[in-house]
Amino acid sequence: MIIRCDNCSVSLQVDESKIPSSTFTVRCPRCQNLVRADASGNGSSTVEQLKSTSAAPAVQEGSREFAEKQSENQINNALRSLLSALQSGGPALDEPEGEIQPRRILLCLGKNKDAVSKVLVSAGFKVYVASTPAQANERLRDGKTEVLLFSPDFAEEYGGAAIIQQKVNAMFSSERRRLYLVSIEDGGQTLNAHEAFLRNINLIVSSGDIDQLPMILDKALSDFNDLYRYYNRATGAAAI
């Protein structure tokens, strides 16, 4: 039986003859995370288990519009860079300062998954939806998804929210700075910066404000990029 670690996605081979009759836990040898598994393997084959821990899939709705927006953005960047070089007589700029790139967002949500996905797709975001922590981890590996939305009811059977928080807390500062973490909560206070700071997340949004989520994200990310403007310029990092 193959089990995939929810935290680092390493595959663990477990001798089926030694598996207990009830739910059990295995400690991952790579990251020391405790992995919970069903003794029955949920009736899935090895191939199906590996498939279930593939990278979180993208929402197909709005994909063409996002691709067009990204292409338009790249063309505009190139034109601005060339114009700047012609006017100044210097080299072309790598990227015009302040230019907002089309954003990719990973959703690790429970009951509000569909509502949040719909409103973000409509606003022009590229949206990925994870069903398990392992799928979220696989999607984050590509380094292109810089905004992650999660909720306390994400994959509760796997302890999903706790695993997401554990992963973030274990990140190096250079990695953490490139991941904007948002918690969607039923009783949360939107834009409560103090509470977010204490919990090592970037933003809290009440589930009652989901309809206004694109506007809230744009404002919060704009403030975040302003905060790191000079750091990003010095390190050559793009704004989120």
N, C-alpha and C positions, 0 to 999 in steps of 0.2 A: 504494500500500500504506500502511495506517495502522498506526502503532506507538504504544502507550501507555506513557508513562514509568512505571516501577515505583515511583518515589519521589514525584512530584508529580501523576501521572495526567494530565498534559497530552497531547494527541493530536498526533503528529508525522506529517506527510504525506511519504512517501519516494517519489521517482521510481523506479518499478520497472525502468526501462531502465538505471538506474545501480546497481542492487543486485548485489553480487558473487555468485558461485555458491555460496559457503560461508557459514557463520554470520558475522555482522558486528556491529559496535557503532556506535551513534549517540549523540552527546552532546546531552542535552536542553538546549535554549536557555534554559529557565526556571530550572532548578535545577543545571545542569551535571552531572547524573548520567549515567553511561554506561549506555545501554540496549542489551542484547544481543537480537538478533533472528535468526530462522531465515530464510534466503534464500527458502525456499519459502512463507513465511507460514503454515506448517503446514497449507496447503491450505484456509485459512478465508477467508471473505469479509470485507469491511469491517464489516458488521453483526455478524457472529459475533465478530470481534476486539473490537469495542466491548462486546459482551455479556459476553465473558470477563473484562473489566476492570470490571464493575459491582461494586457494594458486596457484600462477603462476605455470603452468605445466612445466615439464622437456621436453627437446627435446629428443625424443626417439633415434634418430640416435647417435651412439657412446656410448650408455648407457652400453652395455656389455663391451666395451673396458675400460670405466672408472671404472667399477666394478672390472675388472681384475687388472687394475693398482692400485686401492685402496687396493685390497687384497694383491698384491705383495708388496706394500709399508708397510702394516701392518706386513707381515711376515719378511721383511728385518729389520724393526724396532725391532721386538722381538729378532731376531738373533743377531743384533748388541748389544742390551741391555744385552742379556745373555753373549755374548763374553766379554763385558766390565766388567761384574760382575765377571766372571771367572778369568780374567786377574788381576783385582784389589783386588779381595777377598772381595769386598764390595757389597752393594745391587745393584740390576739391575736398570738401568736408566729408567725413565718413558718414555723418548723420546730422541733419539740421537739429540744433538744440531745441527742445520743447516739442518736437514732433511726437504725436501720440500714435503708437503702433496698434494695429488690431489686436485685441487681447484674447488669450486662451484661458479658460476657466475650468477647473476640475471640481465637480460636485460630489461630495460625500455626504449625502443627505438621506433622511428617512421619508416621512410622510409628505414633506414639502418639496420633494425632488421634482415632480412634474411641473408644479407651479413656478418654481425658481427657474427651471430649464426653459420653460416657455417664455418668460419675461426677458431672460438674458439673450436667448436666440433672437427674439424680436428686436432687441436693442443692438444687434450686430456682433455679439460676442461669439467666439468659437467655444462650444460647450462639450465637455467630456463628462460622462456619468459613470461612477464606480459603484459596484454592488458590494465589494469586499475591500478590506484594507490592502490586500495583496494587489488588487487591480489598481488601486490608487497609487501604490508604490511603483508599480510598473509604468504607469503613465508619467509619474514624476521623473523617472529615470531619463527620459529624453531631454530634460532640461528646458523644454519650451513652454511648459505650463507654469506660470509664475503666480497665479491666484488660485487659492484653494478655499472652497466653501464647505464647511462641515456642520453637523448638528449632533446633539447628544443622542439622538435615536438612530444614528447611522450604524447599520450592521450590528445591532445590539448583541446578537448571538455570538459574534466574534470580539465583542468589546471594542467596536470600531472607533468610537470617539476617543477612547483612552489611548488606543494605538496611534492614532493620528497625532495626538498631543505628545505622546512619548517620542515619536519620531522627530517632531519639531524641536522638542527640548534637547534631543541628542545631536542636533545639527551644529556644525561649526558656524561661527558668526558670519563668515562669508557666504555660506549656504543659506542661513536663516534670513539674511538681508535680501535675498533674491526670491523669497517666498512670502507672499502676502496672504495671511491666514485670517479667514473670516468665520465667525461662529453665528449661525442662524438659530435663535432661541425663542421659545414661546414667551418666556417671562423676561427676556432681555431688554435692556435699554439701549436703543439705537445710538451709536456714536459715543458710548460711555468709554472715553479714553482711559480713565483711571482703572476701571475694572479690566479692560483689555490688557493694559500694561501689567497688572498683577498676575494675569494668567498667561503671559507670554504669547498673546495673539495680537493681531493688528486692529481688528474691528469687530464689534458686536452689532448685530442687526436683529431687531425684533421681527418675529415671523409675521406680525401684523403690518410690517412695512415692506413686504416682499414686492408689492406693485411699484414701489419707488426705488427698488434695489439698484437699477442701472444708474440713476442719478446719484444715489448714495455712494456707490462704488467709484464713479467718476470723480466726485468731490474728494473722497478719502484717498484715492490713488494719486490725485493731483497734489494733495498736501504731502503725501509720502514722498513723491518724486521731488518736490520742492525741498524737502528736508535733506535729501541725499543728492541734490543737484551737483554740488561741488565735489562730493566724494565720487559720484559716477563719472564726472568729467575727468578727475584725476586717474581713475582706474580704467577708464575706457568702457565702463559698463553702460548698457542701454537702460533707459527708464522703463519701469514696469507699465 
